[in-house]
């Protein structure tokens, strides 16, 4: 990207056009596309996206757009994003010729600000509030591709899969909710080719991380308020109990060792419930959270326990556990998603060394694997066994994966996932 930025804009665009034409035509070029771009092109070819046709989905209605804006946690972060990426709202005055776009996790554009001339260009390009800029809809781009990979991505000129986007350069980064890892959306900076700069992805990613830090600070403040409310309640409780917020983060504990977080049911309700790592419990409402009374130790999962590992969604992975005692779901970090996916494909189990090779390509990294698996087992309770690591007998394991194996955990570079995703390329380097 630094080499492209140093070149004349037209010369760089022609170079990338040649790379694209060669790759889409099944040939080879002197310059290979960057790894993220190449992977995205493979996904687009597998999904049947037309590289020469500008496909646009319908805009959201005004009512639906406003509903999504009101429900998005990114709404409260707009001043911070604006300050970092639109020069405090003065892009036109400062001479910056770009626009900032904030999209939700589906790739729908929620907000857009920036240089007036570039905004007019974006209008003619369908890059407007309510538009669908998911990768599967419009091809490789700075909004949809980061939502799939879970990483910052810069897309310049003919690196866009669809030819009508070649007059643009863009850089985007995903934003996650620090409370549960849920993908909230993406922030993107786009403009004419002359605005290309190799540091733009670093800027966009830094602002996205600042946004996540602001969400984290607000979460800590909410936990402090819950802690003040829960303290007198916990003093009167006999036995083991915790006060947690709606995402399971602990604000107070009595009668037991403290834990950072519990995995709660998807829709918590007052009454008996079985929680992973604790067993049978009773939930009671508190202002801003729940009082969790522990009534029994956890043991092996009851008969009929079912685990669903969903790796089919763009940029996200989730595990759901259900059974006679109820169910719950949990958003997975990329590393934990890799580990569980490998175990789901290995019924006989894997040793720590084998998992280290599967995930890191280095069998000697057993200490790291054991630490990660310890965290996973705290989340899944009695569903996982060890020596070797595996799902317990009697647990039904279901993997929800996209029809095209190339779409499985697309941001993962774990050797085992790459091999399962595309066996013919497993031996290739990145």
ABEGO torsion letter per residue (X at the ends): XAAAAABBAAAAAAAAAAAAAAAAAGBBBABBBBAAAAAAAAAAAAAGBBAABBBBBBBBBAAAAAAAAAABAAAAAAAAAAAAAAGGGAAAAAGBBBBBBBBBAAGBBABBBEBAAAAAAAAAAGBBBGBBABAAAAEBBAAAAAAAAGBBBBBBEAABABAAAAABBBBBBBBBBAAAGBBAEBBBBBBBAAABBAAAAAAAAAAAAAAAAAAAAAAAAAAAAAAAAAAAAAAABBEBBBBBBAAGBBABBBGBBBBABBBBBABBBBEBBBBBGAEBBBBBBBBGEBBBBBABBBBBBBBGBBBBBBAABBGBBBBBBBBAAEBBBBBBBAAAAAAAAAAAABAAEBBAAAAAAAAAGBAAAAAAAAAAAAAAAAAAEAABBBOBBBBBBGBBBBBBBBABAAABGAABABAAAAAAABAAAAABBX
